[in-house]
Amino acid sequence: MKITRIGKETKGRRQCVISLGIGKDTYTACLRRLEESLRRVRFDGDFIYWNEIYPENSPEHFSAPFGFKPYCFFAARQLGYDQILWIDSPCIAIRSLEPVFKDMESHGYILFNNNYGQTMGQWSSDEALAKNGLTREQALRIPEIPCSVLGLDLRSSIAQQFLHDWNCIMSDGVTAKGTRDTITDWEDYQAIAWNRNSRVSSDRRVRGHRHDQTAAGIVAHRLGMSPYADYLRDIHYEAKPIDFSTSILHHREFGDRIATLDEIYYSIFFYKPFLRGPLSLVRKVAGKMRSIMSRYSGF
């Protein structure tokens, strides 16, 4: 675990962003990019991250996929932080996080709206739902909660209860895995994640199993915690584009190289709003002109 002081300590509260990136060079590069983005938006808190060793007592990945996340919260709590915001390493801050932490303080937690409008029932295995006493139809009415960014104000009793229950349900041997079976290898893991060959359900509405998100969604539903925040966007989903309220951007990378902050900022703050639209219009007009010219070229 490493701690980087980015902002000054605010009297009366201690806030931090936590993240983890272990196993690939791109993961640690993403952590460095996330840290730099926190500096650029002048985050007033600390950045705590794990880039070599998982938090103490964290389960093995195949026994509880992403089960390390509650333990990252536990570690930050033990250090005395009140407001803790988990941000996946492929994400970056693009605007001030102050509204995020204010909402976290007001509600006791911050859960983000799902950009895709998906439900937990689309991303939960049959066994996980049965383990938690939910039918498929019930789960299809529960919103899927993104766990790429999730915040808890541990001065709040509901946040404390969520963290406790989230860890318990992730440790029950079924909910995080999506199956009672042993996950044998990465191929099997992917089959569970994407419901390949009906690995986790024969229901055609089920697209896969989302491990920590499934667990978080079930716990939030039980506690009456609803996703409400709209500060998060996904760079790869343009049906809900970045707007002036977007503070955090999910920027997944699919190769060995990750985009730099300057490249991302140029794309979202200059190229897309000011160049792409006009250039697309110019190309469209030019295409029509070529069509007209070719139509009359025989005369």
Residue pairs with C-beta under 8 A, 6 or more apart in sequence:
1 48
1 49
1 50
1 53
1 55
1 75
2 48
2 49
2 50
2 51
3 46
3 47
3 48
3 79
4 35
4 46
4 47
4 48
4 49
5 46
6 35
6 38
6 39
6 43
6 44
6 45
6 46
6 47
7 42
7 43
7 44
7 45
7 46
8 44
10 44
10 45
13 82
13 83
13 105
14 45
14 46
14 80
14 81
14 82
14 83
15 44
15 45
15 46
15 81
15 82
15 83
15 84
15 85
15 101
16 45
16 46
16 47
16 48
16 76
16 81
16 83
16 84
16 85
17 34
17 38
17 43
17 45
17 46
17 47
17 48
17 85
17 86
17 87
17 97
18 47
18 48
18 49
18 72
18 73
18 75
18 76
18 84
18 85
18 86
18 87
19 31
19 34
19 47
19 48
19 49
19 50
19 72
19 86
19 87
19 88
19 89
20 49
20 50
20 51
20 54
20 55
20 68
20 69
20 72
20 89
21 27
21 28
21 30
21 31
21 49
21 50
21 51
21 89
22 28
22 50
22 51
22 52
22 53
22 54
25 256
26 253
26 256
26 257
26 258
27 51
27 89
28 51
29 258
30 89
30 90
30 253
30 258
31 49
31 51
31 89
33 92
33 258
33 260
33 261
34 47
34 49
34 87
34 89
34 91
34 92
34 93
35 47
35 49
36 261
37 92
37 93
37 94
37 261
38 47
38 93
38 97
40 93
40 261
41 93
41 94
41 95
41 96
41 97
41 247
42 96
43 93
43 96
43 97
44 98
45 83
45 101
46 81
48 72
48 75
48 76
48 79
48 81
49 89
50 68
50 72
54 68
54 71
55 68
55 71
55 72
55 74
55 75
56 71
56 75
57 71
58 67
58 68
58 71
59 67
59 68
59 170
59 171
61 67
62 177
62 182
62 183
62 189
63 173
63 177
63 183
64 170
64 171
64 176
64 177
65 176
65 177
65 183
65 189
65 211
65 212
66 147
66 170
66 176
66 211
66 212
67 170
67 171
67 176
67 212
69 86
69 147
69 170
69 212
70 163
70 166
70 167
70 170
71 167
72 86
73 84
73 86
73 152
73 154
73 163
74 163
74 167
76 84
77 84
77 154
77 163
81 154
82 153
82 154
82 155
83 101
83 104
83 105
83 151
83 152
83 153
83 154
84 151
84 152
84 153
84 154
85 97
85 100
85 101
85 104
85 110
85 149
85 150
85 151
86 147
86 149
86 150
86 151
87 93
87 148
87 149
87 248
88 147
88 148
88 149
88 250
90 148
90 250
90 251
90 252
90 253
91 148
91 149
91 248
91 249
91 250
91 251
92 248
92 249
92 251
92 261
92 264
93 247
93 248
93 249
94 242
94 246
94 247
94 248
94 249
94 264
94 265
94 268
95 246
95 247
96 247
97 247
97 248
99 231
99 245
99 247
100 110
100 151
100 229
100 231
100 247
100 248
101 151
103 110
103 228
103 229
104 110
104 151
104 152
104 153
105 153
107 153
107 156
107 228
108 152
108 153
108 155
108 156
108 157
108 158
108 159
109 150
109 151
109 152
109 153
109 156
109 158
109 159
109 162
109 225
110 150
110 151
110 228
110 229
111 145
111 150
111 220
111 225
111 226
111 227
111 228
111 229
112 145
112 146
112 149
112 150
112 227
112 229
112 230
112 231
112 232
113 143
113 227
113 228
113 229
113 230
113 232
114 143
114 144
114 145
114 146
114 227
115 146
115 232
115 233
115 234
115 237
115 239
115 240
116 237
118 143
118 144
119 139
119 140
119 141
119 142
119 143
119 144
120 139
120 140
120 142
120 143
120 144
120 145
120 213
120 214
120 217
120 218
120 221
121 129
121 136
121 137
121 138
121 139
121 140
121 141
121 142
121 205
121 206
122 140
122 144
122 205
122 206
122 207
123 144
123 206
123 207
123 208
123 209
123 210
123 213
123 214
124 134
124 139
124 178
124 206
124 209
124 210
124 214
124 217
125 178
125 179
125 192
125 195
125 200
125 201
125 206
125 209
125 214
126 136
126 200
126 201
126 203
126 206
127 174
127 178
127 179
127 180
127 200
128 174
128 175
128 178
128 200
128 209
128 214
128 218
129 135
129 136
129 139
131 172
131 174
131 175
132 169
132 175
132 218
134 142
134 218
136 203
136 205
136 206
140 205
142 217
142 218
142 221
143 217
143 226
143 227
144 210
144 213
144 217
145 213
145 216
145 217
145 220
145 227
146 213
146 227
146 232
147 210
147 212
147 213
147 216
148 232
148 250
149 232
149 248
149 250
150 216
152 159
152 162
152 163
153 159
154 160
154 163
158 223
158 225
161 223
162 219
162 220
162 223
162 225
165 219
165 222
165 223
166 215
166 216
166 219
169 175
169 176
169 215
169 218
169 219
170 176
170 212
170 215
173 180
174 180
175 214
175 215
175 218
176 211
176 212
176 214
176 215
177 183
177 192
177 211
178 192
178 200
178 209
178 211
178 214
179 192
179 199
179 200
183 189
183 192
188 199
190 196
191 197
191 199
192 199
192 200
192 208
192 209
193 208
193 209
193 210
193 211
194 207
194 208
195 201
195 206
195 207
195 208
195 209
200 206
200 208
200 209
219 225
220 226
220 227
230 245
231 245
231 246
231 247
231 248
232 246
232 247
232 248
232 249
232 250
233 240
233 241
233 242
233 243
233 246
233 248
233 249
233 250
234 240
234 249
234 250
234 252
235 242
235 249
235 250
235 251
235 252
235 264
235 268
236 250
236 252
241 272
242 249
242 268
242 272
249 264
249 268
251 259
251 264
253 259
